[in-house]
């Protein structure tokens, strides 16, 4: 690929007025919260909590350079990950359940979150990787604004579960450089059973289309580092619970065959998965090969996968 290495993060192009309008609009949503499709409609600015259990300040679990992400995010010096506490999903098999379900972490100020971003940039990280950000979008964009004033100059990655509201994504237009959503299920009934959310597939499809409209296919510079675009993750689940073939078919036919997709084989039973016999085992090698072959069948050209701790990338 031949993108310009000098491409600046999009949030640097926003005027102060435009940025403040986005912040104001996002915080207005918190007063009758519809940030995500759960639409709890509670006033998080006055102490009411919805499903995510977070109020109007950032709630952070941990942060630091991360070297286990996709190669274009990690580069040489790591992806600057910030793990946000709690989640707008409730996956019964969540591998980060101490964070997403139990809320491991603490409330921080906007200035403190901005300082974390600057610290990660100064540590050499290639990007700011916002992990599980959906329910904290207003807090995050206000902190990005503060960090920008303090010299933040690296791309922002929106690393989410795919259960997104279009209105929220539209506020993020012009702030996010790289969208990295999961596409977890092809069947919303299964999403409701295993992640306790309604109409997941319908919202995820709309979200991926909006994300791609904003940022396009993933652009990787000459140093092998992602600077802009869409990167989709799909975790293969046992017994075809994720509906992988339908997922990759949608991506190929309605997003782009050039979509960078990470097909993941690292499912293991966690949290409450042992209560569901169909989820109580790892996937087989055959199940994983079928998932990758489905992506190839529908013409996806950029497939990233991790097999037995070794990463493979196929670009046809």
Secondary structure per residue as TSV (DSSP state, phi and psi in degrees):
chain	resnum	aa	ss	phi	psi
A	1	X	-	360.0	152.6
A	2	X	-	-129.3	55.0
A	3	X	-	-78.9	163.7
A	4	X	-	-72.9	134.9
A	5	X	T	-75.6	-11.5
A	6	X	T	-97.6	7.3
A	7	X	-	-59.7	125.4
A	8	X	-	-88.9	149.7
A	9	X	-	-55.8	143.3
A	10	X	G	-65.4	-31.1
A	11	X	G	-66.5	-16.3
A	12	X	G	-74.4	-17.2
A	13	X	T	-89.0	-14.4
A	14	X	S	-71.5	137.4
A	15	X	-	-72.9	163.3
A	16	X	H	-60.1	-39.4
A	17	X	H	-64.5	-44.5
A	18	X	H	-62.6	-42.4
A	19	X	H	-64.0	-45.3
A	20	X	H	-64.7	-34.0
A	21	X	H	-64.4	-39.5
A	22	X	H	-66.0	-42.7
A	23	X	H	-61.0	-46.7
A	24	X	H	-61.4	-43.1
A	25	X	H	-65.7	-40.3
A	26	X	H	-66.2	-43.8
A	27	X	H	-69.6	-27.0
A	28	X	H	-64.7	-36.5
A	29	X	H	-62.3	-34.1
A	30	X	H	-61.7	-21.8
A	31	X	T	-75.1	-17.3
A	32	X	T	-149.8	71.9
A	33	X	-	-62.8	118.6
A	34	X	-	-131.3	32.2
A	35	X	S	-57.7	-36.5
A	36	X	S	-123.4	170.7
A	37	X	T	-65.5	-7.5
A	38	X	T	-64.6	-30.8
A	39	X	-	48.7	57.3
A	40	X	-	-64.0	-29.1
A	41	X	-	57.8	39.2
A	42	X	-	-100.7	159.4
A	43	X	-	-92.8	94.0
A	44	X	G	-72.7	-13.1
A	45	X	G	-82.6	-9.2
A	46	X	G	-120.3	22.7
A	47	X	T	93.9	1.9
A	48	X	-	-84.7	141.0
A	49	X	-	-116.7	136.5
A	50	X	-	-98.3	-154.5
A	51	X	T	-61.0	-32.0
A	52	X	T	-78.0	-17.6
A	53	X	-	65.5	22.8
A	54	X	-	-116.1	140.5
A	55	X	-	-88.9	-135.0
A	56	X	S	-108.8	13.0
A	57	X	S	-112.6	155.2
A	58	X	E	-60.7	142.4
A	59	X	E	-126.5	108.7
A	60	X	E	-116.7	138.4
A	61	X	E	-93.8	-52.9
A	62	X	E	-161.7	170.6
A	63	X	E	-157.9	161.3
A	64	X	E	155.2	168.0
A	65	X	E	-62.7	133.4
A	66	X	E	-120.1	130.3
A	67	X	S	-113.0	10.2
A	68	X	S	-103.1	4.1
A	69	X	S	-82.6	-178.2
A	70	X	-	-60.0	145.8
A	71	X	H	-52.4	-43.3
A	72	X	H	-65.8	-19.2
A	73	X	H	-86.9	-35.4
A	74	X	H	-75.5	-42.8
A	75	X	T	54.1	-137.6
A	76	X	T	-94.4	-31.9
A	77	X	T	-112.5	3.3
A	78	X	-	98.2	160.4
A	79	X	E	-94.5	130.5
A	80	X	E	-80.6	83.1
A	81	X	E	-82.2	140.3
A	82	X	E	-125.7	114.7
A	83	X	E	-90.7	118.9
A	84	X	E	-91.6	139.8
A	85	X	S	-74.1	147.4
A	86	X	S	67.6	-176.4
A	87	X	-	-163.3	157.1
A	88	X	S	-91.1	-1.4
A	89	X	-	-105.7	173.1
A	90	X	-	-144.0	56.6
A	91	X	-	-64.9	129.7
A	92	X	T	-72.3	-12.9
A	93	X	T	-113.1	17.2
A	94	X	-	-56.8	130.4
A	95	X	T	-82.4	-14.9
A	96	X	T	-110.9	39.9
A	97	X	H	-62.1	-28.3
A	98	X	H	-66.2	-27.3
A	99	X	H	-88.0	-52.1
A	100	X	H	-75.7	-35.9
A	101	X	T	-98.2	-42.4
A	102	X	T	-92.1	-12.4
A	103	X	-	74.0	34.9
A	104	X	-	-58.2	122.6
A	105	X	S	143.3	-166.4
A	106	X	E	-154.3	156.9
A	107	X	E	-73.5	137.2
A	108	X	E	-128.8	166.3
A	109	X	-	-83.0	166.5
A	110	X	H	-62.4	-39.6
A	111	X	H	-64.5	-37.2
A	112	X	H	-67.7	-40.7
A	113	X	H	-65.5	-40.1
A	114	X	H	-60.6	-40.7
A	115	X	H	-64.0	-35.2
A	116	X	H	-62.7	-43.0
A	117	X	H	-61.3	-44.3
A	118	X	H	-64.5	-40.1
A	119	X	H	-59.4	-44.8
A	120	X	H	-64.8	-39.8
A	121	X	H	-63.3	-44.5
A	122	X	H	-67.7	-19.8
A	123	X	T	-80.2	-4.7
A	124	X	T	98.5	1.1
A	125	X	-	-59.7	146.4
A	126	X	S	-83.0	-14.5
A	127	X	E	-161.6	167.1
A	128	X	E	-103.6	114.2
A	129	X	E	-104.2	104.2
A	130	X	E	-87.4	106.0
A	131	X	E	-95.7	120.7
A	132	X	T	60.5	62.0
A	133	X	-	-94.5	-11.8
A	134	X	G	-51.8	-45.4
A	135	X	G	-83.0	1.4
A	136	X	G	-128.1	25.6
A	137	X	H	-56.9	-47.8
A	138	X	H	-59.3	-44.5
A	139	X	H	-61.7	-39.1
A	140	X	H	-69.3	-46.9
A	141	X	H	-69.4	-31.1
A	142	X	H	-65.4	-39.3
A	143	X	H	-70.3	-35.6
A	144	X	H	-63.3	-40.4
A	145	X	H	-59.0	-46.0
A	146	X	H	-63.0	-44.0
A	147	X	H	-65.4	-36.0
A	148	X	H	-60.0	-41.0
A	149	X	H	-65.8	-21.8
A	150	X	T	-98.2	5.1
A	151	X	T	109.0	13.6
A	152	X	-	-64.8	130.9
A	153	X	-	-141.6	14.8
A	154	X	S	-112.2	158.3
A	155	X	E	-62.0	152.5
A	156	X	E	-104.4	128.9
A	157	X	E	-107.3	127.9
A	158	X	E	-102.5	98.4
A	159	X	E	-101.7	95.5
A	160	X	E	-128.1	174.7
A	161	X	-	-87.8	-2.0
A	162	X	S	90.2	-6.8
A	163	X	-	-95.8	82.9
A	164	X	-	-122.8	147.6
A	165	X	-	-92.1	134.8
A	166	X	H	-60.6	-40.4
A	167	X	H	-58.5	-39.9
A	168	X	H	-67.4	-43.4
A	169	X	H	-62.3	-35.0
A	170	X	H	-67.4	-33.0
A	171	X	H	-64.8	-35.5
A	172	X	H	-76.6	-12.9
A	173	X	T	-60.0	122.9
A	174	X	T	96.2	-2.4
A	175	X	T	-116.4	-41.5
A	176	X	-	-90.1	131.7
A	177	X	S	-93.2	-39.6
A	178	X	E	-129.7	120.2
A	179	X	E	-95.8	131.2
A	180	X	E	-131.3	77.1
A	181	X	E	-87.2	151.0
A	182	X	B	-76.8	150.0
A	183	X	-	-121.8	97.3
A	184	X	-	-84.1	-38.6
A	185	X	-	-140.3	145.1
A	186	X	S	-92.2	-8.7
A	187	X	-	-126.9	115.9
A	188	X	H	-66.0	-27.3
A	189	X	H	-64.8	-38.6
A	190	X	H	-72.0	-34.5
A	191	X	H	-62.1	-40.1
A	192	X	H	-67.1	-37.0
A	193	X	H	-68.9	-43.7
A	194	X	H	-103.0	-16.2
A	195	X	H	-126.0	0.8
A	196	X	-	61.1	39.0
A	197	X	-	-133.5	153.6
A	198	X	S	-100.8	142.9
A	199	X	S	57.6	37.0
A	200	X	H	-57.2	-49.9
A	201	X	H	-62.1	-41.6
A	202	X	H	-62.9	-44.4
A	203	X	H	-69.0	-39.4
A	204	X	H	-63.7	-40.8
A	205	X	H	-63.5	-45.1
A	206	X	H	-63.5	-38.7
A	207	X	H	-65.1	-45.2
A	208	X	H	-62.3	-38.6
A	209	X	H	-64.3	-42.2
A	210	X	H	-67.8	-41.0
A	211	X	H	-61.2	-44.5
A	212	X	H	-67.0	-35.7
A	213	X	H	-58.5	-40.5
A	214	X	H	-72.7	-44.6
A	215	X	H	-120.6	-12.8
A	216	X	-	73.2	-167.0
A	217	X	B	-68.1	156.7
A	218	X	-	-64.6	128.9
A	219	X	E	-104.0	127.7
A	220	X	E	-119.3	128.2
A	221	X	-	-79.0	-179.4
A	222	X	T	-68.3	-13.1
A	223	X	T	-92.2	2.0
A	224	X	S	84.0	17.1
A	225	X	-	-110.3	133.2
A	226	X	E	-69.4	137.5
A	227	X	E	-120.4	-21.2
A	228	X	E	-168.9	149.8
A	229	X	E	125.7	-173.1
A	230	X	E	-105.1	132.3
A	231	X	E	-129.8	120.4
A	232	X	E	-105.2	136.8
A	233	X	E	-108.1	140.8
A	234	X	E	-138.4	116.9
A	235	X	E	-89.6	118.6
A	236	X	-	-73.1	128.0
A	237	X	-	-108.3	153.6
A	238	X	G	-63.3	154.1
A	239	X	G	60.2	27.8
A	240	X	G	56.6	30.7
A	241	X	T	-62.5	-32.9
A	242	X	T	-75.8	-18.0
A	243	X	-	64.8	49.3
A	244	X	H	-55.9	-42.9
A	245	X	H	-60.8	-41.4
A	246	X	H	-68.0	-34.0
A	247	X	H	-63.8	-51.3
A	248	X	H	-70.6	-30.4
A	249	X	H	-63.1	-45.3
A	250	X	H	-60.3	-46.7
A	251	X	I	-60.9	-45.2
A	252	X	I	-67.0	-40.5
A	253	X	I	-90.6	-26.2
A	254	X	I	-120.7	-9.0
A	255	X	I	-109.7	-79.2
A	256	X	-	-172.3	138.8
A	257	X	T	-68.5	-13.8
A	258	X	T	-91.0	7.9
A	259	X	-	-63.9	131.0
A	260	X	E	-79.0	116.0
A	261	X	E	-123.7	131.4
A	262	X	E	-101.0	110.8
A	263	X	E	-93.6	116.1
A	264	X	E	-105.1	136.4
A	265	X	-	-108.8	8.7
A	266	X	-	-89.5	19.5
A	267	X	-	-60.3	135.4
A	268	X	-	-144.9	148.3
A	269	X	-	-65.2	120.9
A	270	X	-	-134.5	172.0
A	271	X	T	52.8	-107.5
A	272	X	T	-111.7	17.7
A	273	X	G	-61.4	-27.9
A	274	X	G	-67.7	-11.1
A	275	X	G	-82.9	-5.7
A	276	X	S	-123.5	101.7
A	277	X	G	-51.6	-36.0
A	278	X	G	-70.3	-14.2
A	279	X	G	-110.6	5.0
A	280	X	S	-89.8	19.4
A	281	X	S	-142.4	162.6
A	282	X	-	-72.2	164.3
A	283	X	-	-76.3	158.8
A	284	X	-	-89.8	163.3
A	285	X	H	-61.5	-36.3
A	286	X	H	-63.7	-43.5
A	287	X	H	-60.8	-39.9
A	288	X	H	-70.4	-42.4
A	289	X	H	-62.5	-37.3
A	290	X	H	-64.1	-36.9
A	291	X	H	-65.6	-46.4
A	292	X	H	-65.4	-41.2
A	293	X	H	-64.5	-32.7
A	294	X	H	-64.3	-41.5
A	295	X	H	-62.5	-41.2
A	296	X	H	-66.8	-38.5
A	297	X	H	-57.5	-39.1
A	298	X	T	-92.7	8.0
A	299	X	T	88.3	14.2
A	300	X	-	-66.2	133.0
A	301	X	-	-103.1	-15.6
A	302	X	E	-127.2	91.7
A	303	X	E	-113.7	121.4
A	304	X	E	-110.5	130.1
A	305	X	E	-148.2	151.7
A	306	X	E	-113.5	114.4
A	307	X	E	-121.2	118.5
A	308	X	T	50.1	47.5
A	309	X	T	69.1	10.4
A	310	X	E	-116.3	130.0
A	311	X	E	-91.4	134.2
A	312	X	E	-119.3	145.7
A	313	X	E	-136.8	125.6
A	314	X	E	-117.4	121.7
A	315	X	E	-124.3	105.1
A	316	X	-	-82.7	360.0
